[in-house]
Amino acid sequence: MTTGKKKHRTEEEYKSLINRLNRIEGQVRGVRKMVETDVYCVDILTQVSAIQSALNAFNKELLGNHIKTCVADGIRADNDEVIDELVKTIQKLMK
């Protein structure tokens, strides 16, 4: 589900996010290979934990960028809805 909204990212932000996603994608492929080759459960769980940490780091970076740009711009434009949206987003992330 998407909001349908768009956000232009700087080249630096785009590259950083894509690099993180590429690493995460590689980690997930590695875990799949571990499952396919009967690697010991604890070793797989360790790698899954690393993926979760990488996803958390991705979320932190994306959320920080969102607050600095989208939310700040909305507040400057007297659009208090961006604050409600931010609160809901943080609540979803903290589940």
N, C-alpha and C positions, 0 to 999 in steps of 0.2 A: 504494500500500500504506500503510495506516495502522495504528497500534497499537491503535486503539479507545479510547484514553484521551482524556479531556477536560481542558481548562484554562480556568478563568474568567479573563478579562483585565479589567484596569481600563478604564474608559471612555477614559482618556488613551492607554493602550497600544493599545487597539483602533483608535481614530481615527488614531493615528500610522501603524500598520501598514496600515490600509485606504488612507490617503492615499498612502503609498508605492506600494502595489499599483496604485492608480488611475493614478498617474503612469507606472508601468512599462507598464501596459496601453495607455495612450495612446502611449507611445513605440513599442511593438510595432505598433500600428495604423499609426503614421507610417511605420515601415519597410516594412510591407506596401504602403502607398500608394506609397512610393518604388520598390519593385520593380515594381508595376503600371504606373507611369508612366516606366519605363526610366531611372531616375536612375543616374548614374555609380557604379560599384562602390565606389570609395573613399569616396564620400559615404555610401553605405549602411553600409559597414564601420565608419565613424566613429560612426554612430548605434547600431549593434549594440554597439560597445564601451561606449557610454554606458549602454545597457540592462544590460550585464553589470556595470558599476559600480553601477548602481542596485540590481540584485539582490544584489550583495555587501553593500551598505549595509543592505538589508532583512534579510539573513541575520545581519549583525552585531547589529542591533537585537534581532531575535527571539532569537538565541542569548544575548545579554546578559540579556534579560528571563527567559529560561528558567533560566539559571544562578542569577540572583538570587531566583527564586521556586521553581520546581519542584525544582531540584537542591538548593538550600539547605534547603527543607522536607524533602526526602528524607533528607539527611544528619542533620538534627536529629532525625528519626524513626528513626535507625539503619538506614536502608535504603541499604546500599552499592551496590545494583543501579543506583541513579541515576547513580553515578560511571561504572560500566561503560557504561551507555547513553550518557552524555555523551561518553566517549572514542570510542565507535563513531560517534556523530553527527559529531564533529569530524573523524574519519578520512574519513567520507563527504564532508564539505564540502571537504576538502583534496585530493580526487582531481583 
